[in-house]
Amino acid sequence: MSGAPDTAASDWREACAAAGVDPLLIDHTARNYLAHRDHRLAAGGKPLPPADWFRFYSLENAAELSSETLKVEGCSVDERAVRPPTAAGKAALFALLQLRLAQTDDRNDG
């Protein structure tokens, strides 16, 4: 990841490419947030704001990543090679998520 994305990009996919982030990761994360939002609204509740939801989502993913220890005999890959994103990495992912969600909302409004 090369830092914060250029949020002036015309498309969230372009911003992902510029930041070196797989757009499928951002799309998957956005769909998870939208599912949370839609579920809470349908139940008459209030969804978490994206920043609060993303903080929880990041913690949950980090916990899952740390609990997944694949031991393959004879494998030369160090199990510690897969690490959760840094704070800067999380900030870049959240900025991309915000861009994706904003573009989704723009399409739904018009």
N, C-alpha and C positions, 0 to 999 in steps of 0.2 A: 504494500500500500504506500502510495507516495504522498500522503498527507490529505488535507481537506480538499474536497472537490470544488470545482468552479461551479457555483450554483447559478451562474448566468448562462450555463449551457442550455441549449434549446430543448434538450431531451435528457431525461434522467439516465438513459443508457449511455449517452455521450459522456456524461459526468462520471459514470462508473468506469468507462474506458480510460478517461483521463486520470482517474485516481488509481487505476490498476485493480479494480474490484470486479468480481464476477457479477454481472447484472442479475443472474439467477438468485444469488444470495439476497440481494436487495428486494427483488420481486417476492421471494418466499417470505422474507421478513415483513414486507408490507402486507401481504395477504394474511399473515398471522395477526397483525395488528387490526386489519379491517375485519377479520372474523371476530376478534375480541370486541371491537367497537359495535359491530352489528348485533352480536349476541347480547351485549349489555343494553343496547337501545331497545331491542325487541322485548327484553324482560322488564322494560320500564326503568332501568337503572342508568347510571352515568358511567361511561367508559373512562378509563384512565387517560390522562393526557399522553400524547405520544412519548414525551421525555420520560415520564414515570414508568410507562409500560416498557420502554426500551431498556431502562435501567434494570427492571426485573428480568426481562427477556435475556439480557446479557449475562446476568448472574446465573440464571438457570442453565444457559448454554455452557458457561464456564464450568459449572458443577458437573454437567453431563460429560464434558470433555475430560475433566480430571478423573472421572470415575471409569472412563473407558480405557482400559489398559489391555491392548491387544498384544499378546505374547505369541510370537510366531518363531518357532525354533529355527535357528539358522538365518534369521532375518537380520540384515545389517542396519536397518533403520532404528535409530534410537527412539524409544517411546516418548522421550521428552522433546522430540523434534516438533511435535504439534503442540502449540501453545495458544492460549487465549489471546485475543488482540490486546494491545497496549491501550492506555487511556487515549492517546492520539488516534489510534486505529478505531477505537469505539466512537470517538467524536466524528471521524470521517464517515464511518458507517451510518451514524445517526443523521448527519447532514444529507447523505444520499437518500436515506429513508424519508426524511422530511421533503426532499425534492420529489421523490416518487409519489408520496401521499398528496402533495400539493397538485401535482399534475393529474393524479387520479381524481381529486376533488374538482379541478377545473373542467375535466371531461364530463363529470357527472352534473355540473351546474349548467352546462350549455347543451 
